[in-house]
Amino acid sequence: MIALIQRVTNASVQVEGNIVGQIKHGLLVLLAVEKGDHDKGAKRLAEKVLAYRIFADENDKMNLNVQQAGGELLVISQFTLAADTKKGNRPGFSNGAEPSEANRLYELFNQHSRDKGAHVENGIFAANMQVSSTNDGPTTFWLQV
């Protein structure tokens, strides 16, 4: 699984012109599920995202995780992160998990994050979404398990 995380001052996602998820402060998480990913990996990645210390403490050092900083998560399914871009000019998507398995692990990631006490907002799996955000820093990291 892959999570591209961005520290944001705000983020939202729309489907068909309607806001379906939004946060004020926290992490925008673009999440990709690859073939061979499993439950343990989804839970491990959720824990890693929640524990990742990329928010400033009182000394302006990256020492706080999203929950310590009072932030929220906006999690968006993003299968294109699993694209094979090594050859040619067109991405290949054979590395991505089958949609039903990707959706199941996406939901497991979200639920595990909630179980750990995080406020989680979501997009709609497989929908055409418009994501808006203000990247804080900019601060962006690629996490993979």
Secondary structure, DSSP 4 states (H G I P E B T S, - for coil): -EEEEEEEEEEEEEETTEEEEEESSEEEEEEE-BTT--HHHHHHHHHHHHH---EE-TTS-EEE-TTTTT-EEEEEE-GGGG-B-SSSSS-B-TTBPPHHHHHHHHHHHHHHHHHTT--EEE--TTS-EEEEEEEEEEEEEEEE-
